[in-house]
């Protein structure tokens, strides 16, 4: 019995020794935590109008981020606004990101206007550089903002001023923005006279209030930016708790947000951003190409090139080049128009104008069809893109140039038609009358003559001899009536 106990104790001793060796071989816990600690801050640039291409790029980039190595994603923004669908896609990507997103309005002179204000409010950290501004977030009536059920009964206009009045009573600097909606009620951005307009404004106001409350920011001022198109510079935005940080540089921004507790994908997290490596990202060629194609001026020019190329190809079959270029350009323009806020009445007027100008070339109307076509083309170009969308419009200079070129083509076609009518007839029956030929053989009042290198049967009211020069007076089928050249007609 004693021997059995000794053997069991020896086995337990060997087992304890083996466990000790195994534990000693494991790496210490502290170094493992250090190696897993985030080491970088990823910077993504968003410049210009917010459209589908940049929204897709940002959403895809957030999905590619290595959450284990990235402490924060910084969206450096300078935008006049953009499309509602693109804005909401960016906001959804921000809210679902496992990595904190800091929206940084920079450099000095940049802005986060209209849709940019919503994106800024949705971020875990809202930051601005000195000399920047945000606001003017009133939705455009025909800009594509989806409608939603009304949150306020029609006619309760005093309610639209309540958030502004409470802000006015709390803070002196916001008095002017809060008072703007009442005297400017007739302005288009502030008009709430129709149910559709009230739906649009109420939906946008509720949306931005929800984003502000989620991150503990000034929800009343956010609503005033929607209802009254209020704007703020960076320093005042910081005082009014509209943004969290004002920083002149990216390193300063990382220093100031270090240790802050923020909301990330529904969870509270504490940031550790001191001494992070800044990793700048570059927009890939595909996104750049899509951004160029969906730029309104480029899309407008692609449409013109496409239409003119196809017209030239149909007028001159077999040239191939204009047809290929026109087809490609027209398809690219159609893709751009599918994602841009296009007014289809304007598109219809442009197509009608071009059709009238083509009809002028084939059925001359002394300029009536051409003039109507140029007029329809000019009006359609002006209203092609819906009014009021920041960054989404065609400059008047481009429209004027396109109209002048189009009108010039119509004038050129009309001039060519008029010139062709003044030319002498060189083919057909009319071309034979007045032609001069030579008698080949003649008997009595009939014979054969050579006219324009061809032999014709001919008759005359006088006797002719071979070699005489004759002039054609008329034609009846294959029989010509001629007279001696220089003789007086009877």
C-alpha positions in Angstrom: 0.0 0.0 0.0 2.8 2.3 0.9 4.5 1.5 -2.4 1.4 2.4 -4.4 1.1 5.8 -2.6 4.8 6.5 -3.4 4.3 5.7 -7.1 1.1 7.9 -7.3 3.0 10.8 -5.6 5.9 10.5 -8.1 3.5 10.6 -11.0 1.8 13.7 -9.6 5.2 15.3 -9.2 6.1 14.6 -12.8 2.8 15.9 -14.0 3.2 19.2 -12.0 6.7 19.6 -13.4 5.4 19.1 -17.0 2.7 21.7 -16.5 5.2 24.1 -15.1 7.5 23.7 -18.1 4.5 24.1 -20.5 3.3 27.3 -18.8 6.9 28.7 -18.8 7.1 28.1 -22.6 4.0 30.2 -23.3 4.6 33.9 -24.3 3.8 36.5 -21.7 0.4 38.1 -21.9 1.5 41.7 -22.1 3.5 41.3 -25.3 0.5 39.6 -26.9 -1.7 42.5 -26.2 0.9 44.9 -27.6 1.1 43.1 -30.9 -2.7 43.2 -31.2 -3.0 46.9 -30.4 -4.1 49.1 -33.4 -1.2 50.9 -34.9 -2.5 53.1 -37.7 -5.1 55.7 -38.6 -6.4 55.4 -42.2 -7.2 58.7 -44.0 -9.8 58.8 -46.8 -10.3 61.9 -48.9 -13.8 63.1 -50.1 -13.5 66.1 -52.3 -16.3 67.7 -54.4 -19.9 66.8 -54.8 -21.1 63.6 -53.2 -22.2 61.1 -55.8 -22.6 57.4 -56.3 -19.0 56.7 -57.2 -17.5 58.3 -54.1 -20.2 56.7 -51.9 -19.4 53.2 -53.3 -15.7 53.8 -52.8 -16.1 54.9 -49.2 -18.4 52.0 -48.3 -16.0 49.5 -49.9 -13.0 51.0 -48.2 -14.6 50.7 -44.8 -15.2 47.0 -45.4 -11.6 46.5 -46.4 -10.2 48.1 -43.3 -8.2 45.8 -41.0 -10.0 46.4 -37.7 -7.2 44.7 -35.7 -4.6 47.2 -36.9 -6.7 50.4 -37.4 -7.7 52.6 -34.4 -9.7 55.1 -36.4 -10.7 56.0 -39.9 -10.5 59.7 -40.8 -12.7 61.0 -43.5 -11.2 64.3 -44.7 -14.0 66.1 -46.3 -14.6 69.2 -48.5 -18.0 69.1 -50.2 -20.8 71.5 -51.3 -23.3 68.6 -50.8 -24.6 66.0 -53.2 -27.2 63.4 -53.8 -29.4 62.1 -51.0 -29.0 58.4 -52.0 -25.2 58.7 -52.0 -25.2 60.6 -48.6 -27.4 57.9 -46.9 -25.2 55.1 -48.2 -22.1 56.8 -46.7 -24.0 57.4 -43.4 -25.0 53.7 -43.3 -21.4 52.7 -43.8 -20.3 55.0 -41.0 -22.8 53.7 -38.5 -22.1 50.0 -39.3 -18.3 50.4 -39.3 -16.5 48.4 -36.5 -13.8 51.0 -36.6 -14.5 54.6 -35.3 -15.0 57.1 -38.1 -13.9 60.6 -37.6 -15.1 63.1 -40.2 -12.6 66.0 -40.5 -13.6 69.1 -42.5 -10.2 70.2 -43.9 -8.1 71.9 -45.0 -8.7 75.6 -44.1 -11.3 77.0 -46.5 -13.1 73.6 -46.8 -16.8 73.2 -46.0 -19.3 70.5 -45.1 -22.4 71.9 -46.6 -25.8 70.3 -47.3 -25.2 66.5 -47.4 -21.8 67.0 -45.8 -23.5 68.2 -42.6 -25.4 65.0 -42.2 -22.3 62.9 -42.8 -20.5 65.0 -40.2 -23.2 64.5 -37.6 -23.2 60.7 -38.2 -19.5 60.3 -37.4 -18.2 59.0 -34.1 -15.9 62.1 -34.0 -17.0 65.3 -35.7 -13.9 67.5 -36.3 -13.2 70.7 -38.3 -10.1 72.7 -39.2 -9.9 76.4 -38.4 -11.4 78.5 -41.2 -14.0 75.9 -42.3 -17.8 75.9 -42.1 -20.7 73.6 -42.1 -24.5 73.8 -42.4 -27.0 74.9 -45.1 -28.6 71.4 -44.9 -32.0 72.3 -46.2 -33.1 69.6 -48.6 -33.9 70.6 -52.2 -37.5 69.9 -53.2 -36.7 68.2 -56.5 -33.3 66.9 -55.6 -34.2 63.3 -55.1 -34.6 63.3 -51.3 -37.1 60.5 -50.6 -40.4 61.5 -49.1 -41.6 60.0 -45.9 -44.8 60.3 -43.9 -45.4 63.6 -42.3 -44.3 64.0 -38.7 -46.2 67.2 -38.2 -49.8 67.9 -39.3 -50.1 70.4 -42.2 -50.5 74.0 -41.2 -48.7 73.8 -37.8 -46.1 76.3 -38.9 -45.3 77.5 -35.4 -43.9 74.0 -34.6 -41.2 74.5 -37.3 -39.8 77.3 -35.3 -39.8 75.7 -31.9 -36.3 74.2 -32.1 -34.9 77.5 -33.3 -36.6 79.4 -30.5 -35.2 77.1 -27.8 -31.7 77.5 -29.3 -32.1 81.2 -29.4 -33.0 81.4 -25.7 -30.0 79.3 -24.8 -27.3 80.8 -27.0 -26.8 84.3 -28.3 -24.8 83.6 -31.4 -27.6 81.5 -33.0 -30.2 84.3 -32.9 -29.7 85.2 -36.6 -29.9 81.6 -38.0 -33.0 80.8 -35.8 -34.8 83.9 -37.0 -34.1 83.4 -40.7 -36.9 80.9 -41.5 -39.7 83.3 -40.6 -38.8 86.4 -42.8 -37.5 84.2 -45.6 -40.6 82.0 -45.8 -41.0 82.9 -49.5 -37.6 81.7 -50.5 -37.5 78.3 -52.3 -35.2 76.5 -49.8 -37.4 77.5 -46.8 -40.8 77.0 -48.5 -43.1 74.8 -46.5 -46.4 75.9 -48.2 -47.1 72.5 -49.8 -47.6 69.1 -48.2 -44.8 67.6 -50.3 -42.4 70.3 -49.1 -43.3 69.8 -45.5 -42.8 66.0 -45.8 -39.4 66.6 -47.2 -38.2 69.1 -44.6 -39.7 67.2 -41.7 -38.1 63.9 -42.8 -34.7 65.6 -43.1 -35.0 67.4 -39.8 -36.0 64.1 -38.0 -33.1 62.3 -39.7 -30.4 64.8 -38.6 -31.9 65.1 -35.1 -31.6 61.3 -34.7 -27.9 61.4 -35.8 -27.2 64.3 -33.4 -28.9 62.6 -30.4 -27.0 59.4 -31.1 -23.7 61.1 -30.6 -24.8 63.7 -28.0 -24.4 66.7 -30.2 -26.6 69.8 -30.6 -29.8 68.5 -32.1 -31.6 71.9 -32.0 -28.9 73.6 -34.2 -28.9 70.6 -36.5 -32.6 71.1 -37.1 -32.1 74.8 -37.7 -29.6 73.9 -40.3 -32.3 72.0 -42.1 -35.3 74.3 -41.6 -33.4 77.6 -41.7 -30.4 76.7 -43.8 -28.2 77.9 -40.9 -24.4 77.7 -41.2 -21.5 78.0 -38.6 -17.8 78.5 -38.7 -15.6 75.9 -37.0 -15.0 77.9 -33.7 -18.7 78.6 -33.2 -19.6 75.0 -34.0 -17.2 73.9 -31.2 -18.8 76.3 -28.7 -22.3 75.1 -29.5 -21.4 71.4 -29.3 -22.1 70.9 -33.0 -18.6 69.4 -33.4 -16.3 67.7 -31.0 -12.8 69.0 -32.0 -11.2 71.8 -33.9 -7.7 70.8 -35.0 -5.4 72.4 -37.6 -3.6 69.2 -38.6 -4.1 65.5 -38.6 -1.5 64.8 -35.8 -3.2 67.5 -33.7 -6.6 65.8 -34.3 -5.2 62.4 -33.2 -3.8 64.0 -30.0 -7.1 65.8 -29.1 -9.3 62.7 -29.6 -7.0 60.4 -27.7 -8.9 58.9 -24.7 -12.4 60.0 -25.8 -15.3 57.6 -25.4 -17.3 57.3 -28.6 -20.2 55.3 -30.0 -19.0 52.7 -32.6 -21.6 50.4 -34.2 -23.9 50.6 -31.1 -21.1 50.1 -28.5 -19.1 52.6 -26.4 -15.4 52.5 -27.1 -12.4 54.5 -25.8 -10.1 55.8 -28.4 -6.3 55.3 -28.2 -5.0 57.5 -31.0 -1.8 58.9 -29.6 1.3 58.3 -31.8 -0.6 56.4 -34.5 0.8 56.1 -38.0 -1.2 58.0 -40.6 -1.9 56.0 -43.7 -3.2 58.0 -46.6 -5.4 56.2 -49.2 -5.6 57.0 -52.9 -8.8 56.7 -55.0 -8.4 53.9 -57.5 -8.6 54.5 -61.3 -12.0 52.9 -61.6 -13.6 55.3 -59.1 -11.9 58.2 -60.7 -13.2 57.2 -64.1 -16.8 56.8 -62.7 -16.5 60.2 -61.0 -15.5 61.8 -64.3 -18.3 60.1 -66.3 -20.9 61.1 -63.7 -19.9 64.7 -63.6 -22.9 66.5 -65.2 -20.9 68.6 -67.7 -19.0 65.5 -69.0 -22.3 63.5 -69.2 -23.9 66.3 -71.2 -21.0 66.4 -73.6 -20.9 62.6 -74.0 -24.6 62.7 -74.9 -24.0 65.3 -77.6 -21.0 63.4 -79.0 -23.1 60.2 -79.0 -26.0 61.7 -80.8 -24.0 63.6 -83.4 -21.8 60.6 -84.0 -24.8 58.4 -84.7 -26.4 61.0 -87.0 -23.2 61.3 -89.0 -23.0 57.5 -89.3 -26.6 57.2 -90.5 -26.0 60.0 -93.0 -22.8 58.4 -94.3 -23.1 54.6 -93.9 -19.9 52.7 -93.9 -17.7 55.3 -92.1 -17.9 53.2 -88.9 -15.7 55.6 -86.8 -18.4 58.1 -85.9 -20.9 55.4 -85.3 -18.6 53.5 -82.9 -17.6 56.6 -81.0 -21.2 57.8 -80.9 -22.5 54.5 -79.6 -19.9 54.3 -76.8 -20.4 57.9 -75.8 -24.2 57.6 -75.7 -24.1 54.4 -73.6 -21.7 56.2 -71.1 -24.0 59.2 -71.0 -27.0 56.9 -70.3 -25.1 55.3 -67.4 -24.4 58.8 -66.0 -28.0 59.9 -66.4 -29.2 56.8 -64.6 -27.5 57.9 -61.3 -27.8 61.7 -61.7 -30.8 63.9 -60.8 -32.0 64.2 -64.4 -35.1 66.1 -65.4 -36.6 63.9 -68.1 -38.6 66.8 -69.6 -35.3 68.5 -70.3 -34.0 65.3 -71.9 -37.1 65.0 -74.0 -36.7 68.6 -75.2 -33.1 68.0 -76.2 -34.1 64.9 -78.2 -37.0 66.7 -79.8 -34.7 69.6 -80.8 -32.2 67.3 -82.4 -35.1 65.5 -84.2 -36.4 68.8 -85.6 -32.9 69.8 -86.8 -32.5 66.5 -88.5 -35.9 66.9 -90.1 -34.8 70.3 -91.4 -32.0 68.6 -93.3 -34.3 66.1 -95.0 -37.4 68.2 -95.4 -36.4 71.8 -95.7 -38.9 74.2 -94.2 -37.0 77.5 -94.8 -35.6 77.3 -91.2 -38.8 76.8 -89.2 -38.0 73.3 -88.1 -34.4 74.2 -87.5 -35.2 77.3 -85.4 -37.7 75.3 -83.4 -35.1 72.5 -82.9 -32.4 74.9 -81.6 -34.9 76.5 -79.2 -36.0 73.2 -77.8 -32.4 72.1 -77.5 -31.4 75.2 -75.6 -34.3 75.0 -73.1 -33.8 71.3 -72.6 -30.1 71.8 -71.8 -30.9 74.4 -69.2 -33.4 72.2 -67.3 -31.7 68.9 -68.0 -30.4 68.6 -64.4 -32.8 69.3 -61.5 -32.3 72.8 -60.1 -30.7 73.4 -56.7 -28.5 70.3 -56.5 -25.1 71.4 -55.2 -22.4 70.5 -57.6 -24.8 68.9 -60.1 -25.4 71.3 -62.9 -24.1 72.2 -66.4 -22.4 75.7 -66.6 -24.3 78.1 -68.8 -21.2 78.7 -70.8 -21.1 75.0 -71.8 -24.8 75.1 -72.7 -24.3 78.2 -74.8 -21.4 76.6 -76.6 -23.4 73.4 -77.3 -26.4 75.5 -78.6 -24.2 77.7 -80.8 -22.5 74.6 -82.3 -25.8 72.9 -82.9 -27.3 76.1 -84.4 -24.2 76.5 -86.5 -24.7 73.0 -88.0 -28.3 73.8 -88.8 -27.3 77.1 -90.5 -24.6 75.2 -92.5 -27.1 72.6 -93.6 -29.6 75.3 -94.7 -26.9 77.2 -96.6 -25.9 74.0 -98.4 -29.5 73.3 -99.4 -30.0 76.9 -100.7 -26.7 76.7 -102.7 -27.7 73.4 -104.2 -31.0 74.9 -105.4 -29.2 77.6 -107.3 -26.9 75.2 -109.2 -27.6 74.2 -112.7 -29.2 70.8 -113.1 -26.6 68.3 -114.2 -28.6 65.0 -114.3 -31.9 63.7 -115.4 -34.3 64.9 -118.1 -33.9 68.6 -117.2 -30.2 68.3 -117.7 -30.7 67.3 -121.4 -32.8 70.4 -122.3 -30.4 73.0 -123.6 -27.5 70.6 -124.1 -25.5 70.9 -127.3 -24.6 67.9 -129.5 -23.7 66.9 -133.0 -25.7 65.3 -135.8 -24.4 61.8 -136.6 -26.8 60.8 -139.4 -29.9 62.5 -140.7 -32.8 61.7 -143.1 -35.6 64.2 -143.8 -36.7 65.5 -140.4 -35.3 62.7 -138.3 -31.9 61.2 -137.5 -29.5 60.4 -134.7 -27.5 62.8 -132.6 -24.7 62.5 -130.1 -25.6 64.3 -126.8 -23.3 64.1 -123.8 -21.5 61.1 -125.3 -24.7 59.1 -126.0 -26.6 58.5 -129.2 -30.2 59.6 -129.2 -33.1 59.5 -131.8 -33.9 63.1 -132.7 -36.4 65.1 -134.8 -36.3 68.7 -136.0 -38.4 71.1 -138.0 -35.6 71.7 -140.5 -33.2 69.7 -142.6 -29.9 68.9 -141.0 -26.6 67.3 -142.1 -24.1 65.1 -140.3 -21.7 67.2 -138.3 -24.1 70.1 -137.6 -24.2 71.3 -134.1 -27.7 71.1 -132.5 -29.3 72.1 -129.3 -31.9 70.0 -127.4 -35.3 71.7 -127.1 -37.3 69.0 -125.4 -37.5 65.3 -124.7 -40.3 62.8 -125.2 -39.2 59.4 -123.8 -36.2 58.4 -126.0 -37.0 61.0 -128.7 -35.3 64.4 -128.6 -36.5 67.5 -130.4 -33.5 69.5 -131.5 -32.7 72.6 -133.6 -29.6 73.8 -135.3 -27.4 75.6 -132.8 -27.8 79.3 -133.2 -31.0 79.2 -135.2 -34.0 81.1 -134.0 -36.7 78.9 -132.5 -40.1 78.9 -134.2 
